[in-house]
Amino acid sequence: MNTNTRIEELRREIHRLETQEAQAAPKASRRLLAGIAVFVLLVAAAGYARFGTPSAWKGVPVAQSEAEAGQAGAMGQIDAMVGKLEERLKTQPDDAEGWSMLGRSYSALGRYPEAAQAFQRVIELKPQEASGYADLADAKAMAAGRSLAGEPAALIAKALELDPKNLKTLALAGTIAFENRDYTKAARLWEAAVAVAEPGSELVRNLEGGIAEARQRAGQPAPPPPAAAASGATLNGQVRIAAALKGRASPEDTLFVFARAAAGSKMPLAIVRKQVKDLPFEFTLDDSTAMSPQARLSSAPQVVVGARISKSGNATPQPGDLQGFSRPVAPGATGVAVEISEEVK
């Protein structure tokens, strides 16, 4: 999705917000947070990787660039929404969620010193939560010319101590290690970040590129393919979309193809991300496409292969998504057929 499309979606969300505020003023504060969240989520993935020096991260699009046509007007609308949030926090100064959203919004607008002040307030209200320290480090680094040295690095160390699995903390800690030429540590931290990030996301692809470069600089060989993949724990097949639903999907819509245990947890054991324009898609799933080392394709006696088309790009099913599933098969099966034939309700 390009920046113009994102901004147009943001305009529609702002318009919806303003309409709802007019109809129900007492609920405006929650809707205000939701409206700002739409914008913050658009820039979140770029925010994690923007400090990185690995060549694999060069050219990562930053959604808050104002160079594209029509964006200045949308940024003005966001400014107005931020102003409303500022006013609300004057009367509700102990709302940590509100301060966090305000800080993220300031960061999205490039107002980093103000973002740092907001995140400092979050830390005062919730001193044991890692996210506030990571966000404060991010804002201070950007205000200092994108340098994580000094205070930002100390804040990241504190965040990592509080929550060793916080995604943003791990991504930035890996960047600090890379900049300090501790490439082994950088790879380890980024691998931990991949384990908790959304599978198939742009952030994961950027992190994986950084991991490869860190390993290369450390003189480490690429990791060997998982033993399970070599021993036959691989699924091959094809995904198609039913003729009746072809008109319901756009070529650029996200396509998730995944395998999950036939019984028990519905957490995907392997997943790949493509687009509708790739259909019909010949897929291969194995332990190298696992979401985490603890949940692999080879760990299940039988699995179901699913395919879902998501307009939002969200890995979690949403009403209106289109999906289909195979019959239960054993890892190692070939010729698995999946037809996308139903709508998520």
Buried (B, 14 or more C-beta within 10 A) or exposed (E): BEBEEBBEBBBEBBEBBBEBBEEEEEEBBEBBBBBBBBBBBBBBBBBBBBBBEBEBBEEBEEBBEEEEEEBEEBBEBBEEBBEBBBEBBEEEEEBBEBBBBBBBBBBBBEBBEBBBBBBBBBBEBBEEBBBBBBBBBBBBBBBBEEBBEEBBBEBBBBBBEBBEEBBBBBBBBBBBBBBEEBBBBBBBBBBBBBBEBBBBBBBBBBBBBBBBBBBBBBEEEEEEEBEBBEEEBBBBBBBBBEEEBEEBBEEEBBBBBBBBBBEEEEEBBBBBBBBBEEBEBEBBBBBBBBBEEEBBBBBBEEBBBBBBBBBEBBBEBEEEBBBBBBEBBEBBBEEBEBBBBEEEE
